[in-house]
Structures are given as C-alpha cells and as structure tokens.
Amino acid sequence: MQKVLLTLLGILVAVVALAQVRGTVTDEKGEPLVGVNVYLKGTYDGGTTDINGTFSFETNEMGSQVLVVSFIGFKQLELPIQMEALSVFTLQLKEEVSILTGITITAGSFEASDEKKAVVLKPLDIAMTAGATADIAGALNTLPGTTTNGESGRLFVRGGSANETQAYIDGVLVQNFYGATPSNVPSRSRFSPFLFKGTFFSTGGYSAEYGQALSSVLSLTSNDMPEETRTDISLMTVGTDVAHTQKWQNGSLYGQLQYTNLNPYNDLIKQEYEWKQGFTSINGTSMLRQQLTGDDMLKVYVNYDWTSFNVIMPTINEPNGNHIDQTNANVYVNASYRFPIGAGKTAYLGLSHGRTEDDIRMDDMDVTDLKSGYHFKGYVTSDFTSISVKAGAEVISTSHDEQANLPDVGLMNSGYQNALIAGFAESDYYLTNSLTLRTGLRVEQYSKVDEQTVAPRMSMAYKTGEFSQVSAAYGHFYQLPASDLLIRSQAVSLERADHYIVSFQRIKSGRTFRAEAYYKDYSDLVKFDATAPFNPAKYRNAGEGYASGLDIFLRDNTSIKHADFWISYSFIDSKRNFRNHPFQATPGFVATHNFAIVYKHFVPNLKTQFGTTYSFNSGRPYTDPNEGGFNQSVTKAYGDLSFNMAYLPRQNVILYASATNLLGRENVFGYEFEQSPGADGIYDSRAIGQPAKRFLFIGLFITLTKHKTGNNMENL
C-alpha cells in the first residue's frame, strides 16, 4: 500500500508536457454556442465554451485521440485528432430536433433516454454523485420530488410509498428492483447504472404506456452496441468485479461477475448491529446485442443475484435482539426487439421474467417467500409531419406465495395470483411551432379483483421562448395494493390516484431551471383495523388522501470553470387515511422540506474530480404513545454531507474513494416503543438510526483494450 501511495504522489507532482487544445463552436447559422462541453474521450481533460463560443484546455495525452463536443439540444460530435499536429478547431453542431418538434412534454419527468429532451443524469453523474455510492435510487434521491428514507434506501416520490414507483428496463417491468436487506438497513437497486444509456424518471403525469404505479415510473434504457472489445477489472474494499465485452461486426456479448463481502469491512468500521455474517453476494450479468437486418436491435439481458446475511438487530422489546438469518436468490431475464416496419414506423416487442425467493429464519420462525412474474408488451409507433402515434398492448402475470412455520401454530400458507391485460394508445399533436398536445388512454382488466379500468392521460406544452416552455399534465392512475396487503386479504380492490401538474422549464447555455407544482388525489386506499392487522375481514378500500407540493431544480455546468452542480428543493404537504391510520395524517415516510446540493469539480493539473453532496430533510412524523394521538411527533431533521474523488494516474486506471456522512451525524428515522409502560407510566423508546455512522469506500478500476485508451470512468 505504501508503494502505491508513493507512486501516486510521484505522478501528482511530476512535471509533464502539456498540449493546448483550443477552438470555436457554433451552430448551423454560425452563431457562437455558450456552455458547450468539449473534452477528450475517455479522459477528464476538457473545457466549456465561453460567450464567444471559444474553448481552451490543456492535456498531456499524446497520439490519436477523439475530441467530443456535446451540448443539450444538439447532436453530439466526435472528431478524431492527432495530438502531435494540433490546430485551432472550428466546429459546428447540428440541432437535434426541428423547430416543429423542439417542444417536449416535460410535466412530471426528468428525461435522459429521449434525445429530444434534456439530459439530467448520465451514468457518470450517478457514479460521481457523492453519497449515492453508484446506486440509481441513491442518485435520484438528490432530485426534487423525492424524500430520503435512510432506513429503506428506496424511492419515495411526492408523498407516495416505495411500492408506488415501478421500474422498467427496455420497456418491460422489473419485478424485484431492490436487493434483500434486513429491516432498517437501506437496500440498493440490483442493477448497475452503467449498463444503461438513459434514465427516465417521471415523478407524475407519465405516459399511458405505463400502469400499476400510483406515483412514479423509473424507466431504464440499456446500452446499444459497444465501441470496442474491452475487459474491466475492479478491486474494491467490499469485493471485486470482472467484466468483459466482446464485439463483432453486428453484435456484442457482455459478461460480468461480481463478488461482494462486507465481513472484513464490518470488522474495521463500528456497526450498530451484530453481524454474525456480513452482507455477502454473488452477481452475474450477461447482455447480448445483435442487429439482424442493420436497422433493428435485438437485446437480451440476464441477471442473477444471490445474497446472504446473518445479523442480530437491537430491539427495545427483546433484550437479546432479533436474530435474522436470510438468503435471497433472484433471477431477471429481459428481451426486447425493435425493428422498422415502414417509413416512419417502428415496432417493439418485449418480454421479461423475474423470480426472487427468500429463505428467512427469524428467531424461532421460518419463512419461505416466493415472488414471480412475467411481462409481455408490444407496440407500434408512427411518425408523421405533425403527429406521432403509439399504440400497443401488454400482459402482466404476477404471483406471491408465502409459507411460514410459526411456533405454537405450525405451517401456514398464503398467496395470490393476478393477470393484467392492458391496451394503450397515445398521440403527440404538434399543433403549432409553439404548442404540443399529448393525449393518451389506457384500458386494463385485472383477474385478481375482476375489475376493468379506463385511465385517460393528457399533457400540453407551450413554448414561451427560444429556451423555455410551460407544461401541464393530468391523468388517472390505478394500482393493485401492495403485496403485503394482497397476500393477507382476497377482498381488497384497486387503489387510485389522480395527478394534476403544471411546470415551467428553461434550458440555456448549460443552465437548467425547472419549477413544478402538483396535486395528487388518492382514493380507494386500503384500510385495516390497527388492533387486528392480520384479520382479512377487516380490510376494505375505504381510505383516501392527497399530496401537493412544489419542486424546484437548478443545474449549472457553465458559471464555474471545470464545475458542475445542481440544487433541488421540494415542499410536500401530504395526508392520508389508509392502512392503520385512524384519520387523515401525514405518513411516517413523508418529510415536508427536502433539499439537496450536488457539486462536482475537476482539477486538470491533478487529473482528479472531487464531488460533494449535502442532503437535508425536515423531520418525519411518528406516533409517541406518551403524548397521545397519532403521528403527532416529529423526528429531528436528517442531514448528510458526503464526499468522493476520482483520480486518473493513467488513462486506463482510476483510483476512486468516497465517504458518506462525513460529519458522523446521528440521523434518526423514527422510534420504537416498549409494548407496555414502566412503573412511572412512561413508554421507553429506542431510536431507529443508521447501522453505521459512515460508509467508506476505496476502489481501483482498470480497463484493458487493444488501443489502451479506454477506461472505467463511467463504471465508478
């Protein structure tokens, strides 16, 4: 380790010969473009254009390189250059969309997969967002509309619970998006963000293509054809990772094997829980990409994840704690095929299968939990001069079976099955150069509840200026109750939410500003008797509620040289009468005020990018039996200051380090109380906090390619 540190120090202080890359970037009319990103592909060396459209940066790279020129709303330019024969570049970018289609339906969405819309979070953004630890949900929790639930790690959007957000990969459903963890230990998504080229995160008012989500949709679009054959090796404090991509003329095959073991880490970092066996997992991924005709794309994705842990968790009602020994096995298969069927027409077919099995031993109770599902979807899109149409259908089959061996009770079996058949149609009308209308309709049939639904959707966008627009969205959304409710009661029916959204967005010169107001009306929510939570006869769709608020987002990669930052703020007012609530009250997972600032700065002389994130949530409600009432008390505010850095000693080598909660703040997510009061009539309590104050990570990432110019920067 000492030799490595000395080597890195030597590289940092070494005197190197620097070459200067400079030039000008304009649009097709010859007008200079401000805030254009210009950089050498596979490196951190680059800069942005000033008010005159000029750029200049230094580098010590030699030989053949690729100059990348990227700007929102324009087609990306990649120019091969020779470092030994540099000249002053004059570069011209072409607009991505025409004037007619330059308006986008943005109400309720942050879009990265659609080239017609602004990129908000790229894979590298997710990797270099301090505190996110390269987790998709972790990075999205820095965007407005979300509330950080540190004990869960999942997405809670605009007053909605985690199960109200559905995840898709290449258009088809992911049945089990998050990995297995014990209670009050945050989970992570099972999928690496770097397998995907786009991340579409809609916080409301989303397309009629998507159903079974009351609050939000997360849609991931996987990478297309890779640029070259490569091997990536990762050595980390929590495990190791090896991946290889083999490319041929019209296709490619990707394989990855990852091993994670937190036992050594838990021995070094103080833990609040007693880990008999730390979190251990083996993850394997395979991706096939093949063009059959040249204009089509066949994608096949397979992921297998095995996880095991054994832990004693503290609890106020058990002096010896709760002993949990759990093993989880998950498989996910995804296949999709896009192909042209005529001028301006494209067809899509998609299929997914997910299966996850948990074997859980909790003290003297054994539970086997099996969830499985299939999703088939197909649609056709047609683009005309002033209208774009999408129409399709899908079938979703899900099942949930649970077998519990309970002391003094014996073996108990429960479960359910559901088949959903849905059809959807959606049209974008470009009414004028400044006005776009989207109308959609979704029709569903459920076998589990023998019910049919009709869900209209509508969005409108008006271009208020060259760089700005206002949008509005409205829609009906239906969803089956959460699986923990369905498995207990066969009498519950669909829950419903109606969305009303208005927004303003301005994107210019590397700066994005967005403000969005919303109102979400909940109805037919499931309620049950708090004194008999497992009695199916007490379940009924009699609940209601609302969520309203304001989301503000600002991103700027121009004002500060070599820096990129975003600021988000959300105000949420939400009350529900659902589940065990005796009346309308703010749910325990909702924080009224949510704030995050993410800052990233690249230091060219050090070849290092530094990043920091500060997240803040106001306190969340909980029930204190000593005070009387329901959810009448509030926890202290949540705060987290995190840091990360990435250093490139060589073009194909990255040294990465990160730390969450640098200040060691004692965050509290709620309280558990004793079942009975003491002699003084007071219920003693225990704070529910983080399993460890901080998480520290160090990794070395090495990329092997034929030309030795690639790196693992996007895979941090």
Secondary structure as the mmCIF struct_conf table of DSSP 4:
data_model
#
loop_
_struct_conf.conf_type_id
_struct_conf.id
_struct_conf.beg_label_comp_id
_struct_conf.beg_label_asym_id
_struct_conf.beg_label_seq_id
_struct_conf.end_label_comp_id
_struct_conf.end_label_asym_id
_struct_conf.end_label_seq_id
HELX_RH_AL_P HELX_RH_AL_P1 GLN A 2 VAL A 13
STRN STRN1 ALA A 19 THR A 26
TURN_TY1_P TURN_TY1_P1 GLU A 28 LYS A 29
BEND BEND1 GLY A 30 GLY A 30
STRN STRN2 PRO A 32 PRO A 32
BEND BEND2 VAL A 34 GLY A 35
STRN STRN3 ASN A 37 LEU A 40
TURN_TY1_P TURN_TY1_P2 LYS A 41 GLY A 42
BEND BEND3 THR A 43 TYR A 44
STRN STRN4 GLY A 46 THR A 48
TURN_TY1_P TURN_TY1_P3 ILE A 51 ASN A 52
BEND BEND4 GLY A 53 GLY A 53
STRN STRN5 THR A 54 THR A 59
BEND BEND5 GLY A 63 GLY A 63
STRN STRN6 SER A 64 SER A 70
TURN_TY1_P TURN_TY1_P4 ILE A 72 GLY A 73
STRN STRN7 PHE A 74 PHE A 74
STRN STRN8 LEU A 77 GLN A 82
HELX_RH_3T_P HELX_RH_3T_P1 MET A 83 ALA A 85
STRN STRN9 PHE A 89 GLN A 92
STRN STRN10 GLU A 95 GLU A 95
BEND BEND6 GLU A 96 VAL A 97
BEND BEND7 ILE A 99 ILE A 99
TURN_TY1_P TURN_TY1_P5 LEU A 100 THR A 101
TURN_TY1_P TURN_TY1_P6 ALA A 107 GLY A 108
STRN STRN11 SER A 109 PHE A 110
BEND BEND8 ALA A 112 ASP A 114
TURN_TY1_P TURN_TY1_P7 GLU A 115 LYS A 116
BEND BEND9 LYS A 117 LYS A 117
HELX_RH_AL_P HELX_RH_AL_P2 PRO A 123 ALA A 127
TURN_TY1_P TURN_TY1_P8 MET A 128 MET A 128
BEND BEND10 THR A 129 THR A 129
TURN_TY1_P TURN_TY1_P9 ALA A 130 ALA A 134
HELX_RH_AL_P HELX_RH_AL_P3 ILE A 136 LEU A 140
TURN_TY1_P TURN_TY1_P10 ASN A 141 THR A 142
BEND BEND11 LEU A 143 LEU A 143
TURN_TY1_P TURN_TY1_P11 PRO A 144 GLY A 145
STRN STRN12 THR A 146 THR A 146
TURN_TY1_P TURN_TY1_P12 GLY A 150 SER A 152
BEND BEND12 ARG A 154 ARG A 154
STRN STRN13 VAL A 157 VAL A 157
TURN_TY1_P TURN_TY1_P13 ARG A 158 GLY A 159
HELX_RH_3T_P HELX_RH_3T_P2 ALA A 162 GLU A 164
STRN STRN14 THR A 165 ILE A 169
TURN_TY1_P TURN_TY1_P14 ASP A 170 GLY A 171
STRN STRN15 VAL A 172 LEU A 173
BEND BEND13 GLN A 175 GLN A 175
STRN STRN16 TYR A 178 TYR A 178
HELX_LH_PP_P HELX_LH_PP_P1 GLY A 179 ALA A 180
TURN_TY1_P TURN_TY1_P15 SER A 183 ASN A 184
BEND BEND14 VAL A 185 VAL A 185
STRN STRN17 SER A 189 SER A 189
BEND BEND15 ARG A 190 PHE A 191
HELX_RH_3T_P HELX_RH_3T_P3 PRO A 193 LEU A 195
STRN STRN18 PHE A 196 SER A 202
BEND BEND16 THR A 203 GLY A 205
TURN_TY1_P TURN_TY1_P16 ALA A 208 GLU A 209
BEND BEND17 GLN A 212 GLN A 212
BEND BEND18 LEU A 214 SER A 215
STRN STRN19 SER A 216 SER A 222
BEND BEND19 MET A 225 MET A 225
BEND BEND20 GLU A 227 GLU A 228
STRN STRN20 ARG A 230 MET A 236
TURN_TY1_P TURN_TY1_P17 THR A 237 VAL A 238
STRN STRN21 GLY A 239 TRP A 248
TURN_TY1_P TURN_TY1_P18 GLN A 249 ASN A 250
STRN STRN22 GLY A 251 ASN A 261
HELX_RH_AL_P HELX_RH_AL_P4 ASN A 263 LEU A 268
BEND BEND21 ILE A 269 ILE A 269
BEND BEND22 GLU A 272 TYR A 273
STRN STRN23 GLU A 274 GLN A 290
BEND BEND23 LEU A 292 ASP A 295
STRN STRN24 MET A 297 THR A 315
TURN_TY1_P TURN_TY1_P19 ILE A 316 ASN A 317
STRN STRN25 GLU A 318 GLY A 342
TURN_TY1_P TURN_TY1_P20 ALA A 343 GLY A 344
STRN STRN26 LYS A 345 MET A 362
TURN_TY1_P TURN_TY1_P21 ASP A 363 ASP A 364
STRN STRN27 MET A 365 ASP A 383
BEND BEND24 THR A 385 SER A 386
STRN STRN28 ILE A 387 LEU A 406
TURN_TY1_P TURN_TY1_P22 PRO A 407 VAL A 409
STRN STRN29 GLY A 410 TYR A 430
BEND BEND25 THR A 432 SER A 434
STRN STRN30 LEU A 435 TYR A 446
TURN_TY1_P TURN_TY1_P23 SER A 447 ASP A 450
STRN STRN31 GLU A 451 LYS A 463
BEND BEND26 GLY A 465 PHE A 467
STRN STRN32 SER A 468 GLN A 479
HELX_LH_PP_P HELX_LH_PP_P2 LEU A 480 ALA A 482
HELX_RH_AL_P HELX_RH_AL_P5 SER A 483 LEU A 486
TURN_TY1_P TURN_TY1_P24 ILE A 487 ARG A 488
BEND BEND27 GLN A 490 ALA A 491
STRN STRN33 GLU A 495 LYS A 508
TURN_TY1_P TURN_TY1_P25 SER A 509 GLY A 510
STRN STRN34 ARG A 511 LYS A 527
TURN_TY1_P TURN_TY1_P26 ALA A 530 THR A 531
TURN_TY1_P TURN_TY1_P27 PRO A 533 PHE A 534
HELX_RH_3T_P HELX_RH_3T_P4 PRO A 536 LYS A 538
STRN STRN35 ARG A 540 ASP A 556
BEND BEND28 ASN A 557 ILE A 560
TURN_TY1_P TURN_TY1_P28 LYS A 561 HIS A 562
STRN STRN36 ALA A 563 ASN A 577
STRN STRN37 ARG A 579 ARG A 579
TURN_TY1_P TURN_TY1_P29 ASN A 580 ASN A 580
BEND BEND29 PRO A 582 GLN A 584
STRN STRN38 ALA A 585 ALA A 585
TURN_TY1_P TURN_TY1_P30 GLY A 588 PHE A 589
BEND BEND30 THR A 592 THR A 592
STRN STRN39 HIS A 593 VAL A 603
HELX_RH_3T_P HELX_RH_3T_P5 PRO A 604 LEU A 606
TURN_TY1_P TURN_TY1_P31 LYS A 607 LYS A 607
STRN STRN40 THR A 608 ASN A 617
STRN STRN41 PRO A 621 TYR A 622
TURN_TY1_P TURN_TY1_P32 PRO A 625 GLU A 627
BEND BEND31 GLY A 629 ASN A 631
STRN STRN42 SER A 633 VAL A 634
HELX_LH_PP_P HELX_LH_PP_P3 THR A 635 ALA A 637
STRN STRN43 TYR A 638 ARG A 650
TURN_TY1_P TURN_TY1_P33 GLN A 651 ASN A 652
STRN STRN44 VAL A 653 THR A 660
BEND BEND32 ASN A 661 ASN A 661
TURN_TY1_P TURN_TY1_P34 LEU A 662 LEU A 663
STRN STRN45 VAL A 668 PHE A 673
BEND BEND33 GLN A 675 SER A 676
TURN_TY1_P TURN_TY1_P35 ALA A 679 ASP A 680
BEND BEND34 GLY A 681 GLY A 681
HELX_LH_PP_P HELX_LH_PP_P4 ILE A 682 ASP A 684
STRN STRN46 SER A 685 GLY A 689
BEND BEND35 PRO A 691 LYS A 693
STRN STRN47 PHE A 695 THR A 705
BEND BEND36 LYS A 706 LYS A 708
BEND BEND37 ASN A 712 ASN A 712
HELX_RH_3T_P HELX_RH_3T_P6 MET A 713 ASN A 715
#
